[in-house]
Amino acid sequence: MKEKIVEILEDKKVEDIAVIDVRQKSAMFDYFVIGTIDSNKQTDAVIYELKKSSVEVHHIEETEDGGWILIDCYDVVIHLFDKQKRAEYDLESLWKDTIKTLHSKKED
């Protein structure tokens, strides 16, 4: 499932995608997928594609300003941030002792 999620995020031009394996640290989920978004429109497109795909979306939460969107897909939790919120919360550093894979934005 994480591969399909990353594929959708890349297709919707989400930047700086990080996949963090938390299977050894969490009994609630297996992976965090973190990405940087530019707009609410981009977020809406990601959510639409996730729901349209084989990915099962359980729950979506977001900050009032739309700077952080959490999408719970059961075994995978997606965090989409604008650049400012991603730097502010810096989730990658909280999970620095885990296995992380970085994906760069696809080139057109």
N, C-alpha and C positions, 0 to 999 in steps of 0.2 A: 504494500500500500504506500509506503514512503516514496518509492520510486515514481508512482503515479502522481503523488502530490508534488514532488519536485518537478516532474514534467509539466504539470499545469502551471506551477509558479514560474518556471522558465518561459513557458509559452506566453504568459501574461506580463512578461518583462519585469518580474520581481528581481531586485538586485541583491547581491551579496548573500546568497542563500547558504545557510549553514545547517547541517543535519547533525544532531547531537544524540549519540546512543546512550540512553540512560537505563538500559535494561538491568545493569548491575546495581543501580542506585535507587530505582523506583519500582514498586510493585503495581503502580497505577497505570503506567504507560511505558512504551518502549523507546520512543524518539521524540525529541523536540525538533521542529523545523522552523528556522528563524529566517525572515527575509525583510528587506527594506522596500517600502512602497512610496509612490509619489503622490497619490491622490485617493480620494474616496471612490472615484470612478474605477480606478484600478482594483481597489479592494472589492467592490461590487462585482467586477468581472471575474476575479478569482473565486469568490464565493459561488457565483453562478456556475462556473465550470466545475467546481468541486461537487456541487449538488447534482449536476447533470451527469457526472461521471460515475464510476463504480465506487468512489470513495464515500463512505458513510459518515455524514456530518451529524454529530450528536448535539452540539451546543456551540453557540457563537456569543461572545461578549466583546464589547469595545468601550474604550474611553469616550467620554462625551465629545471630545474634540476629534475623535477618529484617528488619533496618533498611534494607538495600539489596539490591535484586533487579535483576539484569541479564538482559534477555531479548534474545538475538541473533536477529533476524529477517532475516539476511543484509544487505540494503541499509539496514535500519533497526535501530538498537540502542536498546532501551528501558531506561531507568534509573528504577526506582520506589524512592523513599526514604520513610522516616518523616521527620517534620519535623526532628528533631534531626540525622539523618545528612545530610539535604539541605543544611542550613545548614553543617554541618561540612565536607562535600566541595565544595560550591559549584561544581559543574561548569559552570554558566552563565558564571562569570567566567573559566574557562579558555578558553572559546570566545567571548569577548566581541567578537572581530573578525569574527564570522560573522553571517549573517542568522538572526534568531530571530523566531519567531511565538509569541505567547502565546495560550493558550486558557483561558478561565475555566470554572469548574464550571457545569454546566447548572443552571438554576433549575427547581425542580419546579412 
